[in-house]
């Protein structure tokens, strides 16, 4: 049976024990939440990019346009600053192709009762991101319609306006949530480490009493905090990778809006963020305990 002195030593040891596991797990969960939300932001940005890449205008040509005139028209369109770059930025659709697509989609052959194909040859032109607002598209429409050989320029104005409005709203909401979530995570990690160091406040005072300088006292605590923050970042990154893999297996279309490079940067960011927040929180907590008097420590 343990004596009174032995029981006192056991309790004292428990009181000064640093809760490594709970600290690492708490930081891991906080960083994992940040990671999940960061992944959602990345996926939403990729979805926005795909939607904007599919904003196209239809340039209908006159029936009398020759192949030479059509090639010259295509070159003039490609030279415009508002036309996106790439092989598929300008796609030619002949009236025969348009008629075939219409018949396949509707199941009605209008040639049977019209006797001819009333459709026109057209170009599908992809517009750069910076020209998706209503005013720019109207100017583009007017400018292209003045080019020789162009019959009409058409785009779905209401849909483009709706896309711009919704993307703006989603961007503002995501930005606000990111800022709020970062503040919450910072407070959570800060409080976790302050509570963890509370049990070691007398150890800090003991080191002061034997003449140790402030930086000498802070150094092991800061190193340990940075290490734990890095470990928590790695664990949070692993959990995030597992979650993304699971989601991709369940929803295969997620691969279409997945940006691997940005996700890798997010994983690196989680590890660095864990180290930084743990370091700063520990520095503040240890500095506070260094300044407290013995009565205040109790």
N, C-alpha and C positions, 0 to 999 in steps of 0.2 A: 504494500500500500504506500502511495506517495506521501511524503511529508509536506508540511506547509510551504517550505522553501522550494521544493520541487514543483509544486502546483503553481507557485508564483512565477517560476522561471518558464514553465510551459505557457502560461497565459501571456507573459511578456513577449515571448517569441511569436505567439499568434498575433498579438497586437501589432507588432512591427513587420509582419510579413507583407510583402508587396503582392497584390492580387494579379499576377501575370496573366492568367488565363482569362479572367473577366475583362481586363483591360483590352487585350488583343481581340477578344470576341466582340466587345462593344464597338471598338473602332472598325472592325471588319463589317459589322452590320450597317454602321453609318455610311461607310464607303461603298458598300454594296448598293444601298439605296441611291446614292449619287450615281453609281455606275449604271444602274437600270434606267434612271431618268436620262443620263447622258446618251445611252444607246437609243432611247426613244427619240431624242433630239436628232441624232445622226440619221435614223431611219426616216424621220419626217423631212429632213433636209434633202435626202436622196429622193424621196417621193416628190417633193417640190421641184427638184431638178428635172425629173422625168416628166412631170406635168408641163413644166415650162418648155421643155424640148419639143413637146407635141403641139405647141401653139403655132399653127400654120395659117397662112392665107392662101386662097385659091385664086390664081391668075388665069382667067379664061381668055383664049385667043380667038381672033377673027377666023372665019372659015377659009378666007382667001390667003392665009399666011403660008408661005412656002417653007421648005425645010431650011433653006439658007437664012431666011428672015427669023425663023424660030431659033436657030443656033445663035444668031446675033443677039436676039432678045434674051436668051439664057445667059450669055456672057455679060450683058448689061445688068441683069439681075444679080449675078454673082459678084459684080463689082460694087454693089450698093453696101454702105457701111452697116445697115440694119439687118442684112441677111447673114444668118449664122454660117460658120465654116463647117466643112465636112462633105463627104460624098453624098449624103442623103439630105443635104440642106435644100436642094432644089431637085424635085422629082417630077418628071414628065409623065402625064397620064393622058393617053390618047382617048378620043371619043369612043373607039371600039372597046378599049379596056373599061372605061366608065360604064358603058352599056352592059357589058358582061357582068360587072360587079353589081349593078342595079338589078339585073334579072336574077342573079344568084341570091341577093338579099330579100327581094320582094316576091320572087316567084312569078312575076308578071312580065311578059315579053311585049313591050310597047311597040315594037317594030311591026307586030302583026296587024294592028289597027291604024298606026300612023304611016306605015309604009316606008319610013326612013328613020335615021338616027338623028334626033334633034340636038343631041348633046354636042359639046365643043371640046376641043383639045384644051388641056389646062396644065398649069404648073402648080405643084404644092410647094410653097416656099416657107421654110422655117425661119422665124424671126429671133434675133438675139434677145437675151433677157432684159436688157436695158430699154427695150422699145415695146414693152407689153402694155403700157398704159393707153387709155382711150385716145388721148390727143395724138400720141405718136403714131398709133395705128391708123388714125384718120388721115394724117399727113402722108403716111406710106401709101395708103389706098389711092389718094389723089395723085401722088407722084407717079405711081406705076400705071395708072389709067391713062396718063398722058403720053406713055411710050407707044410708039407706032406698032400696030399689030395686036394690041391688047384690047379685048372687047369689054371685060369687066373684072373687077377685083372684089372678092367676097370673103368675109370672115364672120364668125358668130360672135357678135359684139357682146351680147348679154352673158355668154358663157365666160369670155375672157375677163369681163368686169367682175364676175362672181369669183373667178379664180384669184384675181388680184386682191379682192377684199378679204376672202377667206384666208389666204396665205399671210396677209398682213396681220389679221386678228390672231391667227395661230402663233405667229412669230412673237407678238407682244405677250401673249399668255405664257408661252414657253419661257421667254426671258424673265418674266416676273416669277414664275415657279422656280427657275434655276437659282435666282438670287435668294428667294425665300428658303429654298432647300439647303443652300450653302450655309446660310446663317444658322439654321437649325442644327445642321451637322457640326458646325464649328462649336456651338454652345454645348452640344451633347458630348463631343470629344473633350472639350475643356473641362466640363463638370466631372466626367469620368476620371480624368487624370488627377484633378484636384482631390477627389475623394480617395483615389488610390494613394496619393502622396500624403494624405492626412495621417495615415498610420505611421509614417516615417518622419514626422515633424520633429520628434525628439532626437532621432538619429542626426538630423540636420543640425539641431542645436548642440548636440554633443561634439560634432565636428567643429563647430564654431568655437566651443569652449577650449578645445585643444589647440586653437590658433590657426586652423585652416582658413585659407582665403575663400572668398565667395566663388570665384571661378573654379577653384579646386573642388569645392563642394558640389557645384552645379554640373561639372563635366560628366561624372558617371551617370547622373540622372538623365541628362540630356542625351547621352549616347544610348542609354537603354530605351528612352522614349522614341528616338529616331529608329532604332532597330525594331521595336514593337510596331511602330507606325508602318514601316516597310513590310514587315511580315503581314500585318493586317491588310495592306494594299495588295500583296500577292494573293492572299486568301480571297479577298473581295474580287480580284480579277479572275481567279479560278472559278468562283461561283458564277460570275457574269458570263464567262465563256461557256460553262455548262448550261446555263439558262438559255443562251443564244442558240447553242447546238440543239437543245431540246425543242425550242420554238421553231427552228428551221426544219427539223424533222417532221413536226406536226403541220407546219404551214410552209410548203415548199416555195411558194411565191415570195417569201421574205428574201430569198437570195437575189431577187431582181432589184431590191432597194438596199442591198447590203454593201457598205463601203468598208472593205477590210482595212485599208490604211488608216482611216479615221478611228476604227474600233481599236486598232493597235495603239494609236496615240492615246485613246481613252484609257486603256489598261495601264500604260506608262504613267499617265496623269494620276490615276488612282494611287499608285505606289508612291509617287512624289508628294501627292496631297496628304497621304497618311503620315509620311515622314515630317512634312512641314507643320501640319496641325499638331501632331504629338510633340514636336520639338518646342513650338511656341507656347503651347498650353503648359508643358512642364516647366519651361523657363519662367513663366508668369507665376506658377504655383510655388516653385522653389524660392524665387525672389521674394514672394510674399512671406513665406515662413522664415526667411533669413532676417526680415525686418521686424518680426513680432517679438514682443517681450515674453519672458517665461510665463507670466500670468496669462497673457493672451493665448499662448499655446495650449493652455489647459481649457 
